[in-house]
Amino acid sequence: MLRLIKKNYFLLISVFLISYFGFNLMSGERGLFSYIEKKDLLSNLKKEELSLISKIEDMNHKNSLLSNNLDLDYIETLIRERFLFGKKDETIYLIKKNDN
């Protein structure tokens, strides 16, 4: 048995090194699977960033309507939506959404 190991010493070392590096290439902190997970996480974070940027721009636009040049139409829309006020001889209907 010892002679067989000595005879195939290079083959055993080669198989061990190839399997070791192959395993570490696929798994681990810097492996292929970790790379794919991090790539998915990055794409999700970029989508979330774009969504948050659009929300910020929308809020900035609404803020500018209330502060820089006072937009009376926007204020009327806010009063109608938030406080359910209407004009004289106007009927307001509330429609509830069913989220089933």
VENJO-V790697 format. One record per residue. N is the residue number from 1. RES is the residue in one letter. OMEGA is omega in degrees with one decimal (none if undefined). NEAR is the number of other C-alpha atoms within 8 Angstrom. D_CENTER is the distance of its C-alpha to the mean C-alpha in Angstrom with 1 decimal. Layout:
n,res,omega,near,d_center
N,RES,OMEGA,NEAR,D_CENTER
N,RES,OMEGA,NEAR,D_CENTER
This chain:
n,res,omega,near,d_center
1,M,179.3,4,57.8
2,L,177.7,5,57.8
3,R,-179.6,6,59.3
4,L,178.5,7,56.5
5,I,179.0,9,53.8
6,K,-178.5,7,55.6
7,K,-177.4,7,56.1
8,N,-178.0,8,52.4
9,Y,179.7,8,51.1
10,F,179.7,7,49.2
11,L,179.5,7,47.7
12,L,178.3,9,46.5
13,I,179.8,8,45.0
14,S,179.2,8,43.3
15,V,178.4,8,41.8
16,F,-178.5,8,40.6
17,L,179.5,8,38.9
18,I,179.3,8,37.3
19,S,178.9,8,36.0
20,Y,-179.4,8,34.8
21,F,176.7,8,32.9
22,G,177.9,8,31.6
23,F,-179.7,8,30.2
24,N,176.6,9,28.6
25,L,-176.4,10,27.1
26,M,-175.3,9,25.3
27,S,179.8,11,24.3
28,G,-177.3,8,23.9
29,E,-178.0,5,21.6
30,R,-177.4,8,21.9
31,G,-178.0,11,22.5
32,L,-179.2,9,21.2
33,F,178.0,8,19.3
34,S,178.3,11,17.5
35,Y,-179.2,9,16.8
36,I,178.2,8,15.2
37,E,-179.9,8,13.0
38,K,177.4,8,12.0
39,K,176.5,8,11.5
40,D,178.7,8,9.1
41,L,178.9,8,7.1
42,L,179.8,8,7.6
43,S,177.4,8,6.7
44,N,178.8,8,3.1
45,L,177.2,8,3.6
46,K,177.3,8,6.0
47,K,178.8,8,5.0
48,E,178.3,8,4.0
49,E,178.6,8,7.1
50,L,178.2,8,9.0
51,S,179.9,8,8.7
52,L,177.9,8,10.0
53,I,179.3,8,12.5
54,S,177.2,8,13.8
55,K,178.9,8,14.3
56,I,178.7,8,16.1
57,E,178.2,8,18.2
58,D,177.9,8,19.2
59,M,177.3,8,20.2
60,N,178.3,8,22.1
61,H,179.1,8,23.9
62,K,177.9,8,24.9
63,N,178.8,8,26.0
64,S,176.5,9,28.1
65,L,-178.1,11,29.7
66,L,-173.5,10,30.9
67,S,-173.7,7,32.0
68,N,177.3,6,33.2
69,N,-175.0,7,35.0
70,L,-178.5,7,35.3
71,D,-175.7,8,34.4
72,L,177.7,6,36.6
73,D,178.9,6,35.0
74,Y,178.1,8,31.6
75,I,177.6,9,33.4
76,E,177.7,8,35.2
77,T,178.3,8,32.0
78,L,-179.4,9,30.6
79,I,179.2,10,33.9
80,R,-177.7,10,34.1
81,E,-172.3,8,30.6
82,R,-172.2,6,30.6
83,F,178.7,7,34.3
84,L,175.8,8,35.4
85,F,176.2,7,38.2
86,G,178.2,8,40.0
87,K,-179.3,5,43.1
88,K,-179.3,4,46.6
89,D,179.4,4,47.5
90,E,-179.9,6,43.9
91,T,-180.0,5,42.4
92,I,177.9,6,38.9
93,Y,175.9,4,37.3
94,L,179.4,4,34.4
95,I,179.7,4,32.3
96,K,177.5,4,30.3
97,K,178.2,4,27.4
98,N,-174.9,4,27.7
99,D,178.7,3,24.4
100,N,none,2,25.9
